[in-house]
Structures are given as structure tokens and as C-alpha cells.
Amino acid sequence: MKFIVSLILVCLCLSACKKDIDVISFSECHQAQNLDSAVIYNKLVGSWKWTKQNCFSSGKTTKADKTVIVSFNGNGSFTEMENAAVTAQGTWGLQREDINYWGLSLSQYSKYLWGRILFCNNEVLFNSSYRDGCDNLFERQ
């Protein structure tokens, strides 16, 4: 009986610890699209709403606890708003993150927009957990 109870507890713990942001699947989806820098630039143009974050240090995925909207303009400017207040504004461009990945080059710091840019479906993941940072998931608005 103790074995069965222990087994159930282990299963519950494992399912509770499951990450909601699957970086491997996101990376595979992104790589399958064979996006070059011009396509990535154009795909970023528009407004994005922050939905989730997973940090390497905690290993936990949390839902967005505030409304964060980032708007990328085709002229290279961007605006980040938290709960309708501007928190970052400036210029953006692309830079190499790894051999096969692109990241953002920003004129002003943003705590959400670091790491490799990974597109899948209607979402973009700023993947920084491979450098012990946080992954931030955004959905197109």
C-alpha cells in the first residue's frame, strides 16, 4: 500500500513540475520554417502580448501577471508597455545569437526580449534559458 501511495505522489509531483513552455518543440517548429533574417524581421513587426515565462533558475512556468504589450514597427522602432505604461522605447534590429539563431539588438533594455527568437504558429519565444536566463512567450495581437 505504501508503494502505491508513493508512486501516486511521485506521478503527481512530476506532472506538477512539467514545463508549459516546450523549448525543444518550439525550436523544432522554428527550424522547420527555414526563416532568414528578413523574414524574421517582418514576422516581428506588429504587436505581441506576453503570456508566459519560464526561468532556468526556478524551472517553473508562470502565466503573465501583468499586461505586457510589445510593438515592433517596420521602421526599426519599438515600444514596450506594462499595464498601459511605457517601460521601454527605442530602436531594434536583429543580431546573431548562435550560428542558426537571431536575437534582438535593442537601444533600450527590456527584461522580456532577450535570447534567441523562435517562431511557432502565432507565437514568438524569446529563449534565454540556454544561457541560464528566462524564456518569455508572446502571442500576436
C-alpha positions in Angstrom: 0.0 0.0 0.0 2.8 2.4 0.9 4.4 1.7 -2.5 1.2 2.6 -4.4 0.8 5.9 -2.4 4.4 6.7 -3.0 4.0 6.0 -6.7 1.0 8.3 -6.9 2.8 11.1 -5.1 5.8 10.8 -7.5 3.5 10.9 -10.5 1.7 14.0 -9.2 5.0 15.8 -8.5 6.3 15.0 -12.0 3.1 16.3 -13.6 3.1 19.4 -11.5 6.7 20.1 -12.4 6.1 19.8 -16.1 7.1 22.9 -18.1 4.4 24.6 -20.1 6.9 26.1 -22.5 8.5 23.3 -24.5 11.6 25.0 -25.9 12.6 21.9 -27.8 9.3 21.7 -29.7 9.4 25.5 -30.3 12.9 25.2 -31.7 12.0 22.4 -34.0 8.9 24.3 -35.2 11.1 27.4 -35.8 13.9 25.5 -37.6 11.4 23.7 -39.9 10.4 27.1 -41.3 13.9 27.9 -42.5 13.5 31.6 -41.7 16.2 34.1 -42.8 16.8 37.4 -41.1 14.5 39.4 -43.5 11.6 37.1 -42.8 12.2 37.1 -39.0 12.3 40.9 -39.1 9.0 41.1 -41.0 7.3 38.5 -38.8 8.2 40.5 -35.6 6.6 43.7 -37.0 3.3 44.2 -35.1 2.0 43.9 -31.6 2.7 41.0 -29.2 1.2 40.2 -25.8 3.3 38.5 -23.1 1.6 35.2 -22.0 4.1 33.1 -20.0 7.6 33.0 -18.6 9.9 30.1 -17.6 13.2 30.9 -15.8 16.1 28.5 -15.7 16.7 29.2 -12.1 13.3 28.2 -10.9 12.3 25.7 -13.6 8.8 26.9 -13.2 6.4 28.3 -15.8 4.3 31.2 -14.7 1.5 32.9 -16.5 1.9 36.6 -17.2 0.9 38.5 -14.1 0.6 41.9 -15.9 -0.4 43.0 -19.3 2.8 43.5 -21.3 2.4 44.5 -25.0 5.4 45.0 -27.2 5.0 46.7 -30.6 7.7 46.4 -33.2 7.5 48.8 -36.1 8.8 48.3 -39.6 11.0 51.4 -39.3 13.0 49.8 -36.6 11.4 51.4 -33.6 9.7 49.6 -30.7 7.6 50.3 -27.7 7.1 48.1 -24.6 4.1 48.7 -22.3 3.4 47.2 -18.9 -0.2 47.8 -17.7 -0.5 50.6 -20.3 2.6 52.5 -19.1 5.6 52.7 -21.4 8.6 50.8 -19.9 10.9 50.7 -22.8 11.1 52.5 -26.1 13.7 52.8 -28.8 15.1 51.1 -31.8 15.5 47.5 -32.6 17.3 45.3 -35.1 18.5 41.7 -35.4 21.8 40.2 -34.4 23.2 36.7 -34.4 22.6 34.8 -31.2 24.0 31.5 -32.3 25.0 30.1 -35.7 21.4 29.3 -36.6 19.5 31.8 -34.5 18.8 35.5 -34.3 18.1 37.7 -31.4 17.3 41.4 -30.8 19.6 44.3 -30.7 17.8 47.0 -28.6 18.7 50.6 -27.9 17.0 50.3 -24.5 16.9 47.5 -22.0 13.9 45.2 -21.9 13.6 42.3 -19.4 11.3 40.4 -21.7 13.1 40.5 -25.1 16.4 38.6 -24.5 17.7 35.5 -26.2 17.1 33.6 -29.4 13.9 34.4 -31.3 11.8 31.3 -32.0 8.6 31.5 -34.0 5.9 28.8 -34.0 2.3 29.3 -35.2 1.1 32.7 -33.8 3.7 32.9 -31.0 7.2 34.1 -30.6 9.5 32.8 -27.8 12.5 34.9 -26.6 14.6 32.0 -25.5 17.3 32.8 -22.9 17.2 29.7 -20.7 20.0 28.2 -22.6 22.1 31.0 -21.0 20.5 30.4 -17.6 18.0 33.2 -18.2 14.3 33.3 -18.7 12.1 32.3 -21.7 9.3 34.8 -22.5 6.4 33.7 -24.7 4.3 36.2 -26.6 1.2 35.9 -28.7 0.5 38.0 -31.8 -2.2 40.6 -31.2 
